[in-house]
Amino acid sequence: MVDAQTENAPKTGWIDKKSKYSHKWVKTWISVQPGEVLYSKSKTGPYKKIKLDGTSITDVESNGKTFRLQCQTSKREYIFKVEEGLGAQVWLEAICVAKVSEVANSTSSTCILQ
């Protein structure tokens, strides 16, 4: 069963995430929420969180399929890849909107795609 919070999120879906240790691509369920990105190996969780406050969002490759979330506080890097070429732009825009939607708790109210 999919959690109502993740089901009604601005952007949800399957996307590839590069594994932290093996560096292999792993199919991952992503749910973009205000101020954070939730991710899991399944739609039903359990979910891990990427807090977007203080996180930079960067295109990794010119092919438009791969992007990176770099957490400034933990120095953790998350790399994601989509199947369609233009799909990454949709994800990047959704994450940018989620980042600025938490303005009250954020150190920055802008989102710059690098």
C-alpha positions as CSV (number, residue, x, y, z in Angstrom):
1,M,0.0,0.0,0.0
2,V,1.4,3.4,-0.9
3,D,1.4,6.1,1.8
4,A,-1.1,9.0,1.0
5,Q,1.8,11.5,1.6
6,T,3.9,9.9,-1.1
7,E,1.0,9.1,-3.4
8,N,-0.1,12.7,-3.6
9,A,3.4,14.2,-3.8
10,P,4.2,16.7,-6.6
11,K,6.4,14.1,-8.3
12,T,6.8,10.4,-7.6
13,G,8.1,7.5,-9.6
14,W,10.8,5.0,-10.3
15,I,14.3,6.3,-11.1
16,D,17.8,4.8,-10.9
17,K,20.0,5.9,-7.9
18,K,23.7,5.2,-7.9
19,S,24.6,3.0,-4.9
20,K,26.9,4.7,-2.4
21,Y,29.3,1.8,-2.0
22,S,29.0,-0.5,-5.1
23,H,28.3,2.5,-7.5
24,K,25.8,0.3,-9.3
25,W,22.5,1.7,-10.5
26,V,19.6,0.6,-8.3
27,K,15.9,1.1,-9.3
28,T,14.5,3.3,-6.5
29,W,11.0,4.8,-5.8
30,I,11.3,8.6,-5.3
31,S,8.8,10.9,-3.8
32,V,9.4,14.6,-3.9
33,Q,7.9,16.4,-0.8
34,P,8.1,20.0,0.4
35,G,11.6,20.4,1.7
36,E,12.8,16.8,1.1
37,V,13.1,13.9,-1.2
38,L,12.0,10.5,0.1
39,Y,13.4,7.3,-1.5
40,S,13.0,3.6,-1.0
41,K,13.6,0.2,-2.8
42,S,9.8,-0.2,-2.8
43,K,6.7,2.1,-3.1
44,T,5.7,1.1,0.4
45,G,8.9,2.1,2.1
46,P,10.6,2.2,4.5
47,Y,11.7,5.6,3.2
48,K,15.0,7.4,3.6
49,K,15.1,11.3,3.5
50,I,17.2,13.8,1.7
51,K,16.7,17.2,3.2
52,L,16.8,19.8,0.5
53,D,17.7,22.8,2.7
54,G,21.4,23.4,2.0
55,T,21.5,20.9,-0.9
56,S,22.8,21.8,-4.4
57,I,21.2,20.4,-7.5
58,T,23.4,19.7,-10.5
59,D,23.2,18.2,-13.9
60,V,25.9,15.6,-14.1
61,E,25.9,14.7,-17.8
62,S,25.0,16.7,-20.9
63,N,22.6,13.9,-22.1
64,G,20.0,15.2,-19.7
65,K,19.4,11.9,-18.0
66,T,21.6,12.2,-14.9
67,F,21.6,14.7,-12.0
68,R,23.1,15.0,-8.5
69,L,21.9,16.2,-5.1
70,Q,24.9,17.3,-3.0
71,C,24.1,17.8,0.7
72,Q,26.3,20.6,2.1
73,T,26.0,19.6,5.7
74,S,26.7,15.9,5.5
75,K,28.8,16.1,2.3
76,R,26.7,13.2,1.0
77,E,26.1,13.0,-2.7
78,Y,23.1,11.3,-4.4
79,I,23.3,10.6,-8.1
80,F,20.1,9.8,-10.0
81,K,19.4,8.7,-13.6
82,V,16.2,8.7,-15.6
83,E,15.3,6.6,-18.7
84,E,14.1,9.4,-21.0
85,G,16.4,12.3,-22.0
86,L,14.0,15.1,-20.9
87,G,12.8,13.2,-17.8
88,A,15.6,14.6,-15.7
89,Q,14.4,18.2,-16.3
90,V,11.0,17.3,-14.9
91,W,12.5,15.8,-11.8
92,L,14.9,18.8,-11.4
93,E,12.0,21.2,-11.6
94,A,9.9,19.3,-9.1
95,I,12.9,19.1,-6.6
96,C,13.5,22.8,-7.1
97,V,9.9,23.6,-6.3
98,A,10.0,21.4,-3.2
99,K,13.2,23.1,-2.1
100,V,11.8,26.6,-2.2
101,S,8.4,25.5,-0.8
102,E,9.9,25.2,2.6
103,V,11.0,28.9,2.7
104,A,10.1,29.4,6.3
105,N,12.6,26.7,7.4
106,S,15.1,27.3,4.7
107,T,18.4,29.2,4.7
108,S,17.8,30.0,1.0
109,S,14.5,30.8,-0.8
110,T,16.1,30.3,-4.3
111,C,16.9,27.2,-6.3
112,I,19.6,27.4,-8.9
113,L,20.2,24.4,-11.2
114,Q,23.9,24.2,-11.9
